[in-house]
Amino acid sequence: MARDYLDPLKRTGIDTLVLGCTHFPLLAPAIQQVMGPTVRLISSAEETAREVAEMLAARGHLADGTAPRTETFATYGRCCRVPRAAARVC
């Protein structure tokens, strides 16, 4: 499936591909395999997280790591899949 979607991009000779959807980084290994080692993948999720961390630090709002960590998940999909998916990202 990845090959079907990505082959048209690959044929254009791109050197960089921005993964614009939040779930695309989970597919990065398959995307990289299709695109090949010469195409750089940029994760919009990682860039967004980096920018948010910089903004929080500049405003003095970064957590100091002493408070207990909690996560809250919201989904529009099947609730039974949330624990397995969450385990992959937490």
N, CA, C and O of each residue as an XYZ file, in Angstrom:
360
protein
N       0.824     -1.179      0.000
C       0.000      0.000      0.000
C       0.879      1.257      0.000
O       0.612      2.211     -0.731
N       1.930      1.244      0.830
C       2.836      2.401      0.869
C       3.445      2.648     -0.503
O       3.562      3.793     -0.938
N       3.830      1.585     -1.178
C       4.433      1.726     -2.500
C       3.441      2.362     -3.484
O       3.820      3.215     -4.287
N       2.180      1.947     -3.419
C       1.174      2.517     -4.318
C       1.045      4.022     -4.142
O       0.937      4.761     -5.121
N       1.055      4.469     -2.900
C       0.907      5.900     -2.627
C       2.189      6.692     -2.898
O       2.133      7.839     -3.341
N       3.328      6.082     -2.633
C       4.582      6.821     -2.661
C       5.344      6.750     -3.981
O       6.176      7.617     -4.248
N       5.086      5.757     -4.800
C       5.813      5.636     -6.069
C       5.735      6.889     -6.940
O       6.740      7.273     -7.538
N       4.553      7.547     -7.031
C       4.535      8.777     -7.848
C       5.489      9.845     -7.320
O       6.118     10.554     -8.105
N       5.602      9.965     -6.005
C       6.548     10.925     -5.436
C       7.988     10.500     -5.701
O       8.840     11.316     -6.054
N       8.236      9.226     -5.528
C       9.588      8.705     -5.733
C      10.056      8.954     -7.167
O      11.213      9.305     -7.397
N       9.156      8.771     -8.120
C       9.507      8.963     -9.528
C       9.867     10.412     -9.860
O      10.562     10.669    -10.843
N       9.401     11.354     -9.047
C       9.726     12.762     -9.310
C      11.136     13.105     -8.862
O      11.658     14.161     -9.219
N      11.766     12.218     -8.076
C      13.136     12.453     -7.648
C      13.272     13.343     -6.423
O      14.299     13.997     -6.242
N      12.242     13.375     -5.576
C      12.345     14.223     -4.386
C      13.494     13.755     -3.489
O      13.877     12.585     -3.505
N      14.034     14.696     -2.705
C      15.099     14.333     -1.773
C      14.653     14.434     -0.318
O      15.352     13.961      0.579
N      13.487     15.051     -0.076
C      12.963     15.217      1.277
C      11.458     15.018      1.256
O      10.773     15.472      0.340
N      10.949     14.335      2.273
C       9.513     14.091      2.387
C       9.077     14.450      3.801
O       9.573     13.882      4.775
N       8.142     15.402      3.911
C       7.625     15.810      5.212
C       6.417     14.926      5.537
O       5.454     14.856      4.774
N       6.498     14.261      6.681
C       5.405     13.405      7.139
C       4.401     14.304      7.859
O       4.553     14.591      9.047
N       3.386     14.740      7.137
C       2.495     15.787      7.627
C       1.386     15.367      8.550
O       0.794     16.229      9.199
N       1.070     14.107      8.647
C       0.001     13.645      9.524
C       0.619     13.085     10.808
O       1.724     12.544     10.782
N      -0.084     13.213     11.911
C       0.486     12.795     13.194
C       0.775     11.304     13.277
O       1.651     10.892     14.037
N       0.067     10.495     12.522
C       0.307      9.049     12.580
C       1.370      8.579     11.586
O       1.797      7.427     11.660
N       1.800      9.414     10.678
C       2.797      8.994      9.688
C       4.130      8.573     10.295
O       4.760      7.656      9.767
N       4.597      9.202     11.389
C       5.859      8.720     11.970
C       5.816      7.242     12.372
O       6.851      6.576     12.380
N       4.645      6.732     12.700
C       4.520      5.306     13.006
C       4.780      4.450     11.777
O       5.144      3.279     11.889
N       4.592      5.036     10.614
C       4.794      4.323      9.345
C       6.152      4.641      8.719
O       6.458      4.179      7.620
N       6.960      5.431      9.422
C       8.235      5.886      8.854
C       9.122      4.756      8.342
O       9.704      4.902      7.268
N       9.255      3.630      9.058
C      10.106      2.570      8.508
C       9.627      2.073      7.137
O      10.439      1.869      6.236
N       8.331      1.883      6.981
C       7.798      1.429      5.690
C       7.960      2.510      4.634
O       8.298      2.215      3.488
N       7.722      3.757      5.013
C       7.875      4.862      4.067
C       9.324      4.982      3.624
O       9.601      5.158      2.438
N      10.256      4.886      4.580
C      11.676      4.986      4.240
C      12.101      3.851      3.317
O      12.887      4.051      2.391
N      11.572      2.657      3.579
C      11.921      1.504      2.737
C      11.474      1.737      1.300
O      12.207      1.423      0.363
N      10.289      2.280      1.125
C       9.780      2.539     -0.224
C      10.559      3.671     -0.890
O      10.908      3.581     -2.067
N      10.831      4.734     -0.136
C      11.461      5.908     -0.724
C      12.959      5.728     -0.939
O      13.535      6.360     -1.824
N      13.592      4.879     -0.145
C      15.013      4.641     -0.296
C      15.849      5.518      0.621
O      15.350      6.491      1.186
N      17.117      5.173      0.765
C      17.985      5.847      1.735
C      18.373      7.276      1.367
O      18.864      8.015      2.220
N      18.165      7.674      0.127
C      18.571      9.021     -0.271
C      17.493     10.066      0.006
O      17.745     11.263     -0.130
N      16.296      9.625      0.392
C      15.211     10.560      0.696
C      15.148     10.768      2.208
O      14.999      9.818      2.976
N      15.265     12.026      2.613
C      15.210     12.382      4.035
C      13.758     12.523      4.457
O      12.983     13.216      3.799
N      13.380     11.861      5.564
C      12.044     11.994      6.118
C      12.074     13.000      7.256
O      12.940     12.939      8.129
N      11.123     13.923      7.242
C      10.991     14.893      8.323
C       9.646     14.657      8.992
O       8.600     14.702      8.343
N       9.683     14.406     10.289
C       8.467     14.151     11.050
C       7.877     15.464     11.535
O       8.497     16.170     12.330
N       6.684     15.793     11.062
C       6.031     17.010     11.537
C       5.718     16.896     13.023
O       5.709     17.905     13.728
N       5.464     15.692     13.508
C       5.173     15.501     14.924
C       6.396     15.863     15.766
O       6.264     16.550     16.779
N       7.578     15.411     15.363
C       8.797     15.722     16.110
C       9.112     17.209     16.052
O       9.501     17.800     17.059
N       8.948     17.814     14.890
C       9.216     19.249     14.759
C       8.237     20.056     15.605
O       8.625     21.046     16.226
N       6.980     19.645     15.633
C       5.977     20.329     16.450
C       6.313     20.187     17.926
O       6.241     21.166     18.670
N       6.680     18.982     18.366
C       7.046     18.762     19.765
C       8.259     19.600     20.150
O       8.294     20.160     21.245
N       9.239     19.696     19.285
C      10.434     20.495     19.550
C      10.068     21.972     19.692
O      10.553     22.654     20.595
N       9.220     22.454     18.803
C       8.805     23.860     18.855
C       8.022     24.152     20.136
O       8.242     25.184     20.770
N       7.117     23.262     20.519
C       6.347     23.442     21.753
C       7.278     23.451     22.962
O       7.120     24.282     23.856
N       8.250     22.532     23.000
C       9.195     22.484     24.119
C       9.984     23.782     24.216
O      10.199     24.296     25.314
N      10.420     24.317     23.074
C      11.155     25.579     23.078
C      10.293     26.726     23.589
O      10.762     27.563     24.359
N       9.035     26.765     23.164
C       8.129     27.821     23.613
C       7.864     27.713     25.114
O       7.875     28.721     25.820
N       7.626     26.497     25.603
C       7.389     26.313     27.035
C       8.610     26.693     27.852
O       8.484     27.320     28.904
N       9.790     26.319     27.378
C      11.018     26.658     28.086
C      11.214     28.171     28.126
O      11.591     28.720     29.162
N      10.964     28.837     27.020
C      11.147     30.287     26.960
C      10.201     31.010     27.921
O      10.518     32.092     28.413
N       9.049     30.412     28.182
C       8.065     31.028     29.084
C       8.153     30.495     30.512
O       7.374     30.889     31.379
N       9.117     29.589     30.749
C       9.279     29.034     32.080
C       8.190     28.065     32.491
O       7.890     27.936     33.678
N       7.595     27.385     31.529
C       6.477     26.484     31.811
C       6.806     25.005     31.643
O       5.904     24.168     31.682
N       8.066     24.673     31.457
C       8.421     23.261     31.318
C       8.290     22.561     32.671
O       8.646     23.126     33.706
N       7.781     21.336     32.656
C       7.698     20.542     33.882
C       9.112     20.215     34.345
O      10.010     20.018     33.527
N       9.304     20.158     35.652
C      10.638     19.885     36.177
C      10.913     18.393     36.357
O      12.013     18.019     36.764
N       9.955     17.552     36.068
C      10.155     16.108     36.144
C       9.872     15.505     37.503
O      10.032     14.297     37.681
N       9.452     16.314     38.473
C       9.190     15.772     39.811
C       7.736     15.339     39.993
O       7.451     14.496     40.844
N       6.834     15.886     39.228
C       5.419     15.519     39.342
C       5.176     14.176     38.664
O       5.839     13.853     37.678
N       4.231     13.391     39.183
C       3.918     12.117     38.522
C       3.392     12.354     37.106
O       2.665     13.312     36.844
N       3.772     11.477     36.226
C       3.371     11.579     34.823
C       1.978     10.977     34.643
O       1.679      9.915     35.189
N       1.143     11.653     33.887
C      -0.183     11.131     33.549
C      -0.422     11.345     32.061
O       0.103     12.287     31.468
N      -1.203     10.479     31.473
C      -1.583     10.604     30.072
C      -3.096     10.545     29.964
O      -3.756      9.833     30.720
N      -3.629     11.284     29.036
C      -5.044     11.236     28.727
C      -5.166     11.025     27.224
O      -4.535     11.741     26.447
N      -5.961     10.061     26.809
C      -6.118      9.748     25.394
C      -7.569      9.948     24.978
O      -8.491      9.595     25.713
N      -7.759     10.506     23.820
C      -9.079     10.646     23.223
C      -9.027      9.971     21.858
O      -8.008     10.026     21.170
N     -10.110      9.346     21.478
C     -10.131      8.649     20.198
C     -11.502      8.735     19.554
O     -12.522      8.822     20.237
N     -11.511      8.711     18.270
C     -12.749      8.580     17.534
C     -12.838      7.173     16.944
O     -13.808      6.831     16.268
N     -11.821      6.370     17.208
C     -11.770      4.999     16.717
C     -12.266      4.015     17.760
O     -12.995      4.387     18.679
N     -11.876      2.780     17.616
C     -12.287      1.734     18.540
C     -11.528      1.849     19.856
O     -10.297      1.831     19.876
N     -12.260      1.966     20.939
C     -11.643      2.119     22.259
C     -10.790      0.912     22.645
O      -9.811      1.064     23.376
N     -11.138     -0.268     22.176
C     -10.387     -1.465     22.546
C      -8.965     -1.434     21.984
O      -8.103     -2.168     22.466
N      -8.706     -0.610     20.990
C      -7.368     -0.527     20.396
C      -6.471      0.493     21.085
O      -5.260      0.496     20.861
N      -7.038      1.353     21.913
C      -6.273      2.437     22.536
C      -5.127      1.927     23.395
O      -4.008      2.416     23.237
N      -5.344      0.954     24.310
C      -4.207      0.518     25.142
C      -3.009      0.015     24.339
O      -1.867      0.331     24.670
N      -3.257     -0.751     23.309
C      -2.142     -1.269     22.494
C      -1.428     -0.144     21.752
O      -0.199     -0.113     21.693
N      -2.198      0.770     21.192
C      -1.600      1.901     20.474
C      -0.845      2.800     21.446
O       0.245      3.277     21.128
N      -1.405      3.033     22.607
C      -0.763      3.892     23.598
C       0.550      3.289     24.065
O       1.517      4.014     24.301
N       0.594      1.991     24.198
C       1.840      1.326     24.644
C       2.969      1.552     23.652
O       4.138      1.537     24.037
N       2.642      1.761     22.387
C       3.665      1.984     21.364
C       4.254      3.385     21.448
O       5.401      3.593     21.052
N       3.497      4.343     21.952
C       3.969      5.726     21.955
C       4.357      6.244     23.333
O       4.972      7.305     23.431
N       4.023      5.539     24.379
C       4.346      6.004     25.743
C       5.567      5.306     26.289
O       5.978      5.575     27.418
